[in-house]
Structures are given as structure tokens and as C-alpha cells.
């Protein structure tokens, strides 16, 4: 799945530059089908109006393509769901894939901690690139609970309606019969635990941010999630993820 040049070809490469409703309208039909209530609701209209009003008032909003991960991976192809909080709020970082940054971008602290945990588990060196498209190509859905943010203001678009939209997506994925692995990192992600059925593997840990990665109750560093996912996939006869 690809993002059309017609939708984003003229966009500022660093920030959202089209009406949010246009992004929703361009969502692949397979994903639109998972969130019919939200997409037909006044909450969606209010979310779009609020984000567009902030942009019109001069706010810089990231990422330029809020649904990039949904354009890149069909629901039926998802094997692992990594769920975070909201996009990076620094210039040029957010891609519309949770935790991923463009090639050449300095690794944000959260992603560095993710790589540190992978290195700890598998004894591999830290990658130089923060682009996680290689994960997506293996069936890893990189989703946040909130899909836009303002420059320099973490969680600035929380409670605008995004959580209801991602509830519908996670709720559908969490109730399908085909087992998936869900990695819920941080309190916002873990609020969706009740949406996920017992047939799935669900692993919870603190968010990999430096503020929480080594703190109780479940430190991210040392959580062992990547190896546990691969062991679970292998036991099911599926190829492990090349993290």
C-alpha cells in the first residue's frame, strides 16, 4: 500500500499541510471499514475542525502523513501491533509510524531505548538508521493512540478524539480470531488492553521514553518483549521479526 502523490505530493515534508478530513478520506478502504462509527460521527468532524483551526492559526502539526502506517500495511497483513502514545514533536521526526524517524535523522531518546533493549536481548549492535519501514514490511503495525501533535508540545492533541478512532482500530484487531502480538508501551496504550481478546499475545511495559524506561512498575529496559514476540511467532510456525 502506498500514499498517493495526489494527496501529499505538495505537502511540506516536515508538517501537516492539508485538511485532516482529506487524510481521513484517503484512508485505504480496509482500514475505513474498521472504524465506521467514528468516521460517521460528529467527533471526527470536531477533531478535523480543531486540528485544521490550529494549523490555520499558525501551529506546526506533525506528522505530514498521520496515517502513513495504515497506508503501508493492510489489516490482514498485520502480525504484531506496537502501540505508543503520540507522534514525536520535534521538527522532521514524525513519519506517521510510531517511533520511526526518517533516514539520516538523529535517533530520538525513545527509539534509542528501543534499540538498546533489542541489543540487550539479541546481542546485536544499535542500528544507525531510525527508519522502521523494515519492521512494517514484516507485518509490524506501528501505531500511536493519538496521531497528531503540535511542535514542541507532547500530548497536545490528546483528548481531541483520536483515542476513540484508535479504539475502533485496536478493538477490531483485538477481537479477530487470528492471533496477533500486541506490545502496549505506556499508560495510554495500556488503556486499550480491555479491547484485546485472550487469543492474542499481549505484552505491557512502560513507555521507552527516558522518563519512564527504567522505572517501575514494568521498566521498558529489560522487558524482553522482542524475544518473547519472536518465540511466540516461532511456536506458531511463523517467521520471527528481524528487529
Beta strands, then each sheet from edge to edge (+ up, - down):
strand 1: 61-62
strand 2: 80-84
strand 3: 140-144
strand 4: 149-150
strand 5: 181-185
strand 6: 201-205
sheet 1: 1+ 4-
sheet 2: 3+ 2+ 5+ 6+
end
